[in-house]
């Protein structure tokens, strides 16, 4: 016990003495959490569009005004040449080119029907889909607005008919993406700190040569590993607490579920992440190698963990891969507990998964670590 | 010059002798590209829908099968009571519930407006927004077709939509160019920052400083092997994009390679800058890994469009080099844009590169403390 205490003291001294690292460990995650959580949204803001109006009539002008008034579209430029508009899309100046045909007003008032063309920059498919959705509904609205003024009563009674659609968003009525992203990004930040720091630790001692000094001491294997893991475990939990405090009081995210349950699960989760870091540390010779592997694993875990893109959208084989991705487990747990108020009964199967991972990776790391040098 | 040549040869040997790192450097971008290229999708596919149908008539049945037939949705089944919804969402297996009012068809025929309630599990707001939008547009479409059938010519405006450059709205076409930027940025910045701080930490920097090499030569010598390496990565990743993912390449290969080279320079210069400020490998790594990873992924427009972000973040994103490279790559690959259309972004990258180099020269210490 005393040996572990000394080892801990040494590790903590080393961490807090390194003035270059302190802000990276404690400040950077906070800054990233606060700033980056706002970035993760598909919400449609002002779309700049180019107008090619061959009609130049009151009706076409009304339609354009309606587009502008919606708040989603902003007229950036106009010309009488479609190619000029397309060139503007190529130069990324506008994202949509609207073309109104020559006899728009006349066709419309004679009740014959006409058309409007929307050319959308579809490189970003999701945004393009939203632009199309909003654009279509504005045109539809406009169409039904002008119609009663020119048609007979029978038609106007016809336009009364229809289906009323009432959307409802449960758990998050305003579709506030901040509530959704903050817990997820917090998980990533805590995991990065945990995995990178523990991943670099032993291999650093090896590269500098101090590992031999530790090897010739009577320190046992489990004591050594404990001394290496515990400091980052404590730091990880501390950062989680800090992040949750920011989420609660800074972002005003209502915590529906139990925070204590979350901390208990985080304890297990951090063991898994650090176990992976430690394992990498034992199979590499230089910090460079260790970092590169840790980076690779981290990027795979993050991008396939359901943080930014939904797991349901992935092909089945990739969904199966998330079964061995601890980050996806913990993100799911965080969101379920914090946002939906899930309790132990709902998350227990996920916790069992995490525990299994910890039970596999930790012994593997301890087994791989040898006190003798080859 | 002789000394410089010798130094460069030494650097190349040192890197190419370390087979394990080399394997990692060449292999991992390929694996990542394959993994993410196939797995990262943000289009909605087969969102799981439950139906609560109180009327069970012809119209609701038609509408349900129309929704089921679309690629976006899969009808999972039917529930009988409203209070079952809560339980379904808690388990997290269902994304959306459609609730039809009773006497749906009769009300529709009588000219009243029957209600369909689209309830989404908005604990994932991004997904909820998309599926809400999709389901209401299917319903609107359905309703229009009903109206068209019941009346003859109606007039009004039809909307013709052209999806340019990516007609099927495939997210692969968006993500693959993005992956190139992220992979290049992180590899180049990470590797250079580590390799220079490593010399510091091992004490070899002193030896290099007292050698006849000038500081600039030392840095160039250190960076050159990684330049070659990163360029090979560009070629492999490009080959994967072309032949495995079949992302269209409409622009000029020459321009693409030149821009990639410029971006590699930017990333390398950033790596050098980090290494002149950090004293040990650990710090350099944490900055270039933990510090660059999330901002590069989130603020470059790789997954989430920059135009959707709050204005302040749009400002901040200006300092992320990957943002500009992404615009360039997507424009060249998908839109066949020439240099005339992306000169602004190119200029910004060039200025950034020069800026990082200038900063590194200023903070490069030729003396020991």
Contacts between the chains, C-beta under 8 A, distances in Angstrom:
chain1	res1	chain2	res2	distance
A	18	B	280	7.8
A	18	B	282	7.6
A	18	B	283	7.5
A	20	B	278	6.4
A	20	B	279	6.1
A	20	B	280	7.4
A	20	B	283	4.3
A	21	B	282	6.5
A	21	B	283	5.7
A	21	B	286	6.7
A	24	B	283	6.8
A	24	B	286	4.5
A	24	B	287	6.4
A	24	B	290	6.7
A	24	B	291	7.0
A	25	B	286	7.7
A	28	B	286	8.0
A	28	B	290	6.5
A	28	B	291	6.0
A	29	B	290	7.8
A	32	B	294	5.6
A	32	B	295	7.1
A	35	B	313	7.0
A	35	B	316	6.8
A	36	B	294	5.6
A	36	B	295	6.8
A	36	B	298	5.0
A	36	B	299	7.3
A	38	B	309	6.6
A	38	B	310	5.3
A	38	B	312	7.9
A	38	B	313	5.4
A	39	B	298	4.4
A	39	B	299	5.8
A	39	B	304	5.9
A	39	B	309	5.2
A	39	B	313	5.4
A	39	B	317	7.9
A	40	B	126	7.6
A	40	B	298	6.4
A	40	B	303	7.7
A	40	B	304	5.3
A	41	B	125	8.0
A	41	B	126	6.7
A	41	B	304	6.1
A	41	B	308	5.2
A	41	B	309	7.0
A	42	B	42	8.0
A	42	B	126	5.4
A	42	B	129	6.8
A	42	B	130	7.2
A	42	B	304	6.6
A	42	B	305	6.9
A	42	B	308	5.7
A	43	B	129	7.5
A	43	B	308	5.0
A	44	B	308	6.8
A	45	B	307	5.9
A	45	B	308	5.9
A	46	B	307	7.8
A	47	B	307	7.5
A	86	B	164	7.4
A	87	B	341	7.8
A	89	B	164	6.5
A	89	B	335	7.2
A	90	B	331	6.8
A	90	B	335	4.8
A	90	B	336	7.2
A	90	B	337	4.8
A	90	B	341	5.3
A	91	B	337	6.8
A	91	B	341	4.2
A	91	B	342	7.8
A	92	B	327	6.0
A	92	B	331	6.5
A	92	B	341	7.7
A	95	B	307	7.7
A	108	B	155	7.3
A	108	B	156	8.0
A	108	B	157	7.0
A	111	B	155	4.2
A	112	B	153	7.7
A	112	B	155	6.0
A	113	B	153	7.0
A	113	B	154	7.0
A	113	B	155	4.4
A	113	B	156	5.5
A	113	B	157	7.2
A	113	B	158	6.9
A	114	B	157	5.9
A	114	B	158	7.7
A	115	B	157	6.5
A	115	B	158	4.6
A	115	B	159	7.0
A	115	B	160	5.5
A	116	B	157	5.8
A	116	B	158	7.8
A	116	B	159	5.6
A	116	B	160	7.2
A	117	B	159	7.9
A	117	B	160	4.6
A	117	B	161	7.8
A	117	B	162	6.7
A	118	B	159	6.3
A	118	B	160	7.1
A	118	B	161	5.0
A	118	B	162	7.0
A	119	B	162	4.5
A	119	B	164	5.6
A	120	B	161	6.5
A	120	B	162	6.8
A	120	B	163	5.7
A	120	B	164	6.4
A	121	B	164	5.8
A	121	B	165	6.7
A	122	B	163	3.8
A	122	B	164	5.7
A	122	B	165	5.7
A	122	B	166	4.1
A	122	B	167	6.7
A	122	B	169	5.8
A	123	B	165	5.4
A	123	B	166	5.5
A	123	B	173	6.8
A	123	B	174	6.1
A	123	B	330	5.4
A	123	B	334	5.2
A	123	B	335	7.1
A	124	B	174	5.5
A	124	B	305	5.5
A	125	B	42	7.7
A	125	B	43	6.1
A	125	B	166	6.1
A	125	B	169	3.3
A	125	B	170	6.4
A	125	B	171	5.5
A	125	B	173	7.6
A	125	B	174	6.3
A	126	B	42	5.5
A	126	B	43	7.0
A	126	B	130	6.9
A	126	B	169	7.8
A	126	B	171	7.3
A	126	B	305	7.8
A	127	B	305	5.1
A	127	B	307	7.4
A	127	B	308	7.4
A	128	B	163	5.8
A	128	B	166	7.4
A	128	B	169	6.0
A	129	B	130	7.5
A	129	B	133	7.4
A	129	B	134	7.9
A	129	B	169	6.1
A	130	B	130	7.9
A	130	B	133	6.6
A	132	B	161	5.2
A	132	B	163	7.7
A	133	B	133	4.9
A	133	B	137	5.8
A	135	B	159	6.9
A	135	B	161	7.6
A	136	B	137	7.2
A	136	B	159	5.1
A	136	B	161	7.4
A	137	B	140	7.6
A	139	B	157	5.5
A	139	B	159	4.9
A	140	B	140	7.3
A	140	B	157	7.8
A	140	B	159	7.7
A	142	B	157	6.9
A	143	B	156	4.3
A	143	B	157	4.2
A	144	B	156	7.4
A	147	B	155	6.7
A	147	B	156	6.1
A	151	B	155	7.2
A	155	B	151	7.5
A	155	B	154	7.2
A	157	B	111	6.7
A	158	B	147	6.8
A	158	B	150	7.8
A	158	B	151	5.9
A	158	B	154	7.8
A	160	B	111	5.9
A	160	B	113	7.8
A	161	B	108	6.9
A	161	B	111	4.9
A	161	B	113	7.4
A	161	B	147	7.0
A	162	B	113	5.8
A	162	B	143	5.5
A	162	B	147	7.6
A	163	B	108	7.0
A	163	B	113	6.7
A	163	B	114	6.1
A	163	B	115	7.7
A	163	B	116	5.9
A	163	B	139	6.0
A	163	B	142	7.8
A	163	B	143	5.0
A	164	B	113	4.3
A	164	B	114	6.9
A	164	B	115	4.7
A	164	B	116	7.3
A	165	B	115	7.8
A	165	B	116	5.8
A	165	B	118	6.4
A	165	B	136	5.0
A	165	B	139	5.7
A	165	B	140	7.6
A	166	B	115	5.8
A	166	B	116	7.5
A	166	B	117	5.2
A	166	B	118	7.2
A	167	B	117	7.8
A	167	B	118	4.7
A	167	B	119	7.9
A	167	B	120	7.2
A	167	B	132	5.0
A	167	B	136	6.9
A	168	B	117	6.2
A	168	B	118	6.9
A	168	B	119	4.7
A	168	B	120	7.3
A	169	B	119	7.9
A	169	B	120	5.4
A	169	B	122	3.5
A	169	B	125	7.4
A	169	B	128	5.5
A	169	B	132	7.3
A	170	B	85	7.8
A	170	B	89	6.2
A	170	B	119	6.1
A	170	B	120	6.9
A	170	B	121	6.0
A	170	B	122	5.8
A	170	B	123	7.9
A	171	B	89	7.2
A	171	B	121	6.6
A	171	B	122	5.6
A	171	B	123	4.5
A	172	B	122	3.9
A	172	B	123	5.9
A	172	B	125	5.5
A	172	B	128	7.4
A	173	B	122	7.2
A	175	B	122	5.7
A	175	B	125	4.2
A	175	B	128	6.2
A	175	B	129	5.5
A	176	B	125	6.3
A	177	B	125	4.6
A	177	B	126	6.0
A	179	B	125	7.6
A	180	B	123	6.6
A	180	B	124	6.0
A	180	B	125	5.3
A	180	B	126	7.4
A	185	B	294	7.3
A	188	B	294	6.7
A	189	B	290	7.9
A	189	B	294	7.6
A	192	B	289	7.4
A	192	B	290	4.8
A	192	B	293	7.3
A	193	B	290	7.0
A	196	B	285	7.1
A	196	B	286	6.3
A	196	B	289	6.1
A	196	B	290	6.1
A	197	B	286	8.0
A	200	B	281	7.9
A	200	B	282	5.6
A	200	B	285	6.8
A	204	B	281	7.6
A	204	B	282	6.6
A	208	B	201	7.6
A	284	B	20	7.8
A	285	B	20	7.8
A	286	B	18	8.0
A	286	B	21	7.7
A	286	B	198	7.9
A	287	B	194	7.2
A	287	B	198	7.7
A	287	B	281	4.9
A	287	B	282	7.2
A	287	B	285	6.9
A	288	B	21	6.3
A	288	B	191	7.7
A	288	B	194	5.0
A	288	B	195	7.3
A	288	B	198	6.8
A	288	B	281	7.4
A	289	B	18	7.9
A	289	B	20	6.0
A	289	B	21	5.4
A	289	B	24	6.8
A	291	B	190	7.1
A	291	B	194	6.8
A	291	B	285	4.8
A	291	B	289	6.6
A	292	B	21	6.8
A	292	B	24	5.0
A	292	B	25	7.3
A	292	B	28	7.2
A	292	B	190	7.3
A	292	B	191	8.0
A	293	B	24	6.5
A	294	B	289	7.8
A	295	B	186	6.8
A	295	B	190	6.8
A	295	B	289	5.6
A	295	B	293	7.6
A	296	B	24	7.3
A	296	B	28	4.8
A	296	B	31	7.8
A	296	B	32	7.0
A	298	B	289	7.8
A	298	B	293	7.2
A	299	B	32	6.5
A	299	B	186	7.8
A	299	B	293	7.0
A	300	B	32	7.0
A	300	B	35	6.4
A	302	B	293	7.7
A	302	B	297	7.5
A	303	B	36	5.7
A	303	B	39	7.9
A	303	B	40	6.0
A	303	B	297	7.5
A	304	B	35	7.2
A	304	B	36	7.6
A	304	B	39	5.7
A	304	B	40	7.5
A	308	B	42	8.0
A	308	B	297	7.7
A	308	B	298	8.0
A	308	B	303	4.9
A	308	B	304	7.2
A	309	B	40	5.4
A	309	B	41	6.2
A	309	B	42	4.8
A	309	B	303	6.6
A	310	B	42	7.5
A	310	B	44	8.0
A	310	B	124	6.4
A	310	B	126	7.9
A	310	B	127	5.2
A	312	B	45	7.7
A	312	B	46	7.5
A	312	B	47	7.0
A	312	B	48	7.7
A	312	B	95	7.4
A	312	B	127	7.8
A	313	B	41	4.1
A	313	B	42	6.3
A	313	B	43	6.5
A	313	B	44	6.6
A	313	B	45	5.7
A	314	B	39	4.8
A	314	B	40	7.4
A	314	B	41	6.0
A	315	B	38	6.3
A	315	B	39	6.6
A	315	B	41	7.8
A	318	B	35	7.7
A	318	B	38	6.7
A	318	B	39	3.7
A	321	B	39	7.6
A	332	B	92	8.0
A	335	B	123	6.2
A	336	B	92	6.9
A	339	B	123	4.9
A	340	B	89	7.4
A	340	B	90	6.4
A	340	B	123	5.8
A	342	B	90	6.7
A	346	B	90	6.4
A	346	B	91	7.4
